[in-house]
């Protein structure tokens, strides 16, 4: 019998220093030349728009943005996909084509 997956709340919220270990881990698993923990910390200190995608109480994605006059620059964005976290696709956080 197939049962429906439990819906878990998803929210976009400001990145905190406590999120940096998880964000750095997602970055390292996703890119050949990842940003370091320090780069994310420096972006937060500089006032960039650093947000995370929080599913339940688990960080599953992040974005680093800079608003400059009439433009928004997206420096880094990543969400977990099957290759880095098999549970992410199965629970509807991401899709893979």
C-alpha positions in Angstrom: 0.0 0.0 0.0 1.3 3.4 -0.9 0.9 6.0 1.8 1.1 9.8 1.5 4.2 11.5 2.8 3.8 13.7 5.8 3.8 17.4 4.8 6.6 19.3 6.6 6.5 23.1 6.8 8.9 25.0 4.5 10.1 28.5 5.2 12.7 30.9 3.9 14.5 32.7 6.7 17.6 34.7 7.4 20.8 32.7 7.7 22.3 32.5 11.2 25.8 31.7 12.3 24.5 28.4 13.5 23.5 27.5 9.9 27.1 28.0 8.5 28.2 24.4 9.1 25.2 23.0 7.2 25.4 25.6 4.5 29.1 24.9 4.0 28.4 21.2 3.9 25.8 21.7 1.2 28.2 23.9 -0.8 31.0 21.4 -0.5 28.9 18.5 -1.8 27.4 20.6 -4.6 30.4 22.3 -6.3 33.8 21.4 -7.5 35.2 24.7 -6.2 33.0 25.5 -3.2 32.9 28.7 -1.1 34.6 28.3 2.3 32.8 28.6 5.6 34.7 32.0 5.9 33.2 33.3 2.7 29.7 32.7 3.9 30.6 34.3 7.3 32.0 37.3 5.5 28.9 37.7 3.4 26.8 37.8 6.5 29.1 40.3 8.2 29.0 42.5 5.1 25.2 42.7 5.2 24.5 40.6 2.1 21.0 39.0 2.0 21.9 35.5 3.3 18.8 33.2 3.6 18.2 29.5 4.0 15.4 27.2 3.0 14.3 25.5 6.2 12.2 22.4 5.9 11.0 21.3 9.3 14.0 22.2 11.3 16.5 21.2 8.7 18.4 23.5 6.3 18.0 22.2 2.8 19.1 25.2 0.7 20.5 28.7 0.8 21.0 31.9 -1.2 23.4 34.8 -0.9 22.1 38.0 -2.5 23.2 41.6 -2.8 20.7 44.4 -3.4 22.4 47.3 -5.2 20.2 50.3 -6.2 17.7 48.8 -8.7 19.4 45.4 -9.1 19.6 42.2 -7.2 22.8 40.2 -7.6 22.5 36.5 -6.8 26.0 35.3 -5.8 25.3 31.8 -4.7 22.1 29.6 -4.5 21.9 25.9 -3.9 19.2 23.4 -2.8 19.8 19.8 -1.9 19.1 17.3 -4.7 19.3 13.5 -4.8 23.0 13.3 -5.4 23.8 15.1 -2.1 20.8 14.0 0.0 18.5 11.3 -1.2 15.7 12.3 1.3 15.4 15.8 -0.3 13.8 14.7 -3.6 11.7 12.1 -1.9 10.1 14.7 0.3 9.4 17.3 -2.3 12.2 19.8 -1.5 13.8 19.5 -4.9 13.4 17.8 -8.2 15.8 16.3 -10.6 15.3 16.2 -14.4 
